[in-house]
Structure formats: C-alpha cells, structure tokens
Amino acid sequence: QMQLVQSGPEVKKPGTSVKVSCKASGFSFVSSSVLWLRQARGQRLEWIGWIVVGSGNTNYAQNFRDRVTINRDTPTGTAYMELSSLRSDDTAMYFCAANPWGLRYAFDAWGQGTMVTVSS
Amino acid sequence: DIVMTQSPLSLSVTPGEPASISCRSSQSLLQNNGYNYLDWYLQKPGQSPQLLIYLASNRASGVPDRFSGSGSGTDFTLTISRVEAEDVGVYYCMETLHTPRGFTFGPGTKVDIK
C-alpha cells in the first residue's frame, strides 16, 4: 500500500524558514516523482514545486522560486520542502503527493498534510 | 498562464441521481501523443485529496466505476452516474501538461447531498 507520512505541525515567526518532510513507503521511492502543494483555509490547491526523485531534477512555481528548495534523501525514502522568508500569508496546509512511476500526472499517493502557521 | 475554470462551483445532489462537473482550460491540454493531460481529484471533508481520474478519462485504481471522465482539448467533464453519500467533498480538476510552468488547479466544485 502506497503511503506518504508527513512531519508534524509547525508554528513559525515571520522571516524564518520551515522544512517539511514526506516519507514514502509501499512503492519504489527512487522511481517516483513528488509534488508539493499547499492549501490556505477555504482556498484552492496551489502547487509549489515538483521533483523527479531518481534524477533529483526539480521545477518550482514562479511564485515560490526565490524562496523554496525541494530535495530528497533516497536511502531514507524521504522528500523535503523548505520554504524561507515566511510571511503570514504562507499559513496553510502543506501536502506532498507522489506518482510511483515518476510521471507528471496521476498523483496517486498523498500525505496527510502538515499545518504551517506563521505568526508573530 | 493557464487558467482553469469549473462549473458549477457548488452542487447539491439527491442520492442515486447523476451529477456532472465541467472543467475548462484556457489552453489545450491535448498533447501530440493523443493524451489529454488532465486529472480529477476529490478532497473529502478533513482529508487529503485523492486521485479519481487521470489523462482525462482513466479511472484510478480502486475508484468506483460510477465515476467517469470525458472530454478533450479545453473542455472536460467528470460524471458521477449515481451519487452516493460518500461522494461529498470538493472536486478539483488539475492540468499537468504545461510543466515546468505549472500544475494548475481549478477552483473546485463543492458537492453535497440533498
């Protein structure tokens, strides 16, 4: 059974950084691709970035390009998303999702979400 | 930028009745290989999204056959042949063709039961 388990909720101050982890099991992590998204309360899903795990190639949404880093640790089967220079409007639920075959569509495994709250 | 729209934005359905959701893209999602790069996801209340349909018309593993996807180019439809109580939630379409520029979601269609 494909599963993604994300790290726990975070409370951060404006201007700091947050790093969210996403641990995969039940499929070949090295063969997969991982999408990172977020959802502010009552809003639509918004993509942040995408990594092809085997190659490590990444693509970032223009809105986040200057302050996001996505990487992975293949031995532990874990993907990471780090967002810096946090602002109050970064408060949202952050999700990871994976396609087990490294494709850019059909994200069939989802993490449970990590709530990030940015507040002074 | 790609703009994805959905209609209706909310839908109240009687159990056992059909329901359809429309998704439109500002640019064609049909690639030269003949595939339309559009996914449908359902986010049930308090849960993470789950994949329903990929490449416009392919049902994901474990998805009941009452869900079907159709369409090509810029116009797509998700159809639920007979709505059940467990189908409540927000349905999103997502285009996946225009990477690396982005994975763009529609605004979502909230489905509830009458």
HADDOCK unambig.tbl for C-alpha pairs under 7 A between the chains (distance, minus, plus):
assign (segid A and resid 44 and name CA) (segid B and resid 107 and name CA) 5.46 0.50 0.50
assign (segid A and resid 44 and name CA) (segid B and resid 108 and name CA) 6.62 0.50 0.50
assign (segid A and resid 45 and name CA) (segid B and resid 105 and name CA) 6.41 0.50 0.50
assign (segid A and resid 47 and name CA) (segid B and resid 103 and name CA) 6.20 0.50 0.50
assign (segid A and resid 59 and name CA) (segid B and resid 100 and name CA) 5.82 0.50 0.50
assign (segid A and resid 61 and name CA) (segid B and resid 101 and name CA) 6.77 0.50 0.50
assign (segid A and resid 61 and name CA) (segid B and resid 102 and name CA) 6.15 0.50 0.50
assign (segid A and resid 104 and name CA) (segid B and resid 96 and name CA) 6.48 0.50 0.50
assign (segid A and resid 105 and name CA) (segid B and resid 54 and name CA) 6.96 0.50 0.50
assign (segid A and resid 105 and name CA) (segid B and resid 96 and name CA) 5.84 0.50 0.50
assign (segid A and resid 106 and name CA) (segid B and resid 39 and name CA) 6.53 0.50 0.50
assign (segid A and resid 106 and name CA) (segid B and resid 51 and name CA) 6.73 0.50 0.50
assign (segid A and resid 106 and name CA) (segid B and resid 54 and name CA) 5.29 0.50 0.50
assign (segid A and resid 107 and name CA) (segid B and resid 51 and name CA) 6.49 0.50 0.50
assign (segid A and resid 108 and name CA) (segid B and resid 50 and name CA) 6.87 0.50 0.50
assign (segid A and resid 108 and name CA) (segid B and resid 51 and name CA) 5.54 0.50 0.50
assign (segid A and resid 110 and name CA) (segid B and resid 48 and name CA) 6.65 0.50 0.50
assign (segid A and resid 112 and name CA) (segid B and resid 48 and name CA) 5.89 0.50 0.50
assign (segid A and resid 113 and name CA) (segid B and resid 48 and name CA) 6.82 0.50 0.50
